[in-house]
Amino acid sequence: MIKMNIKVEFFQDDLIQAIGAGIYEISINQNNKSEVLYIGESVFVLVRCASHLYELKKKPEYFGFTDKTIDNPGITLRFCLIEKNDDSASRKKRELELIKARKPLSQNGISDRQKNVEDKIEALTQFLNYTNEID
């Protein structure tokens, strides 16, 4: 069984904001440095983000973690709602705009697709190593 010791901030303990449709962001935080890991959209943000957590627990590489980095209590994974949006077409369009602007570590930057596993691990590892060096 994979040991997961990272901290998780799930909508700043205000789950009500995540009920319903919208665009959300998952960010990674270490040593007061933060980087966007993933941007997504869903008709039911809370359920979709819980699903992300479930996948991460099963396979840390889902977001670029390794068995070692997923066990680091100095890392915080933060889920937050960027904006509520009930219109599917405008939500998907806005999601792509945000992905292109914020360049999440685990996504290819062109669409909502994730990078391959090796590239996700490399991107996350570079960020974690960088935040360790400058601390």
C-alpha positions in Angstrom: 0.0 0.0 0.0 1.3 3.4 -0.9 1.8 5.8 2.0 0.4 9.2 1.3 1.6 11.8 3.8 1.1 15.0 1.8 -1.3 17.6 3.3 -4.5 18.2 1.4 -6.5 21.4 1.5 -9.9 20.6 0.0 -11.7 23.8 -0.9 -10.4 25.5 2.3 -12.9 23.4 4.3 -15.8 25.2 2.5 -17.2 22.3 0.5 -20.4 24.2 -0.2 -18.6 26.4 -2.8 -17.6 23.2 -4.7 -21.1 21.9 -5.1 -22.2 22.4 -8.6 -20.6 23.2 -11.9 -17.4 25.2 -12.4 -13.7 25.4 -13.1 -11.2 24.3 -10.4 -7.5 24.3 -9.8 -5.2 21.9 -8.0 -2.0 23.5 -6.9 1.1 22.1 -5.2 2.7 24.0 -2.4 6.1 23.5 -0.7 8.2 26.0 1.3 5.8 28.9 0.7 6.1 28.4 -3.1 3.2 27.4 -5.2 2.6 26.1 -8.7 -0.5 25.1 -10.6 -0.6 21.3 -11.0 -3.9 20.9 -12.8 -6.9 22.9 -14.0 -10.2 21.2 -14.8 -13.9 21.7 -15.2 -16.9 19.7 -14.1 -20.6 19.7 -13.8 -20.0 18.6 -10.2 -16.7 20.0 -9.0 -16.7 18.3 -5.6 -17.2 14.8 -6.9 -14.7 15.3 -9.7 -12.0 16.5 -7.2 -12.8 13.6 -4.8 -12.2 11.3 -7.8 -8.8 13.0 -8.5 -7.8 12.3 -4.8 -8.9 8.7 -5.2 -6.8 8.3 -8.3 -3.8 10.0 -6.7 -4.0 7.6 -3.7 -4.0 4.6 -6.0 -1.3 5.9 -8.4 0.8 8.8 -7.2 2.1 9.3 -10.8 -1.4 10.4 -11.7 -0.2 14.0 -11.0 3.5 13.3 -11.2 4.2 12.1 -7.7 6.5 9.2 -6.9 6.3 6.9 -3.9 8.9 9.2 -2.2 7.3 12.6 -2.9 3.7 11.4 -2.0 5.1 10.6 1.4 6.4 14.1 2.1 4.4 16.0 4.8 6.1 19.3 3.7 4.0 19.2 0.5 0.4 20.6 0.4 -2.0 19.8 -2.4 -4.6 22.6 -2.6 -8.0 22.3 -4.3 -9.9 25.5 -5.0 -12.7 26.7 -7.1 -11.7 29.2 -9.7 -15.2 30.1 -10.8 -18.7 28.8 -10.9 -20.1 28.3 -14.4 -23.2 26.3 -15.3 -22.8 26.6 -19.1 -20.9 23.6 -20.5 -19.6 25.3 -23.6 -18.4 28.5 -22.0 -16.9 26.4 -19.1 -14.9 24.3 -21.4 -13.7 27.3 -23.3 -12.7 29.1 -20.1 -10.9 26.0 -18.8 -8.7 26.0 -22.0 -8.0 29.7 -21.6 -6.8 29.2 -18.0 -4.7 26.1 -18.9 -2.9 28.1 -21.6 -2.4 31.1 -19.3 -1.3 29.2 -16.1 0.5 26.3 -17.7 -0.2 23.6 -15.1 2.7 21.2 -14.4 0.8 18.0 -15.3 -1.0 19.2 -18.4 0.3 19.7 -22.0 -0.8 23.3 -22.2 -2.6 23.0 -25.5 -5.7 21.2 -24.3 -7.0 19.8 -21.1 -5.0 16.6 -21.6 -2.3 15.5 -19.2 1.3 15.0 -20.1 2.6 11.5 -20.2 3.7 10.0 -16.8 7.4 10.6 -17.3 6.9 14.2 -18.2 4.5 14.8 -15.2 7.0 13.2 -12.8 9.9 15.3 -14.3 7.9 18.6 -14.1 6.7 18.0 -10.5 10.2 16.8 -9.4 11.8 19.9 -10.9 9.4 22.2 -9.0 9.9 20.3 -5.7 13.7 20.3 -6.1 13.7 24.0 -6.9 11.6 24.9 -3.8 14.0 22.9 -1.7 17.1 24.7 -3.1 15.8 28.2 -2.5 14.5 27.6 1.0 
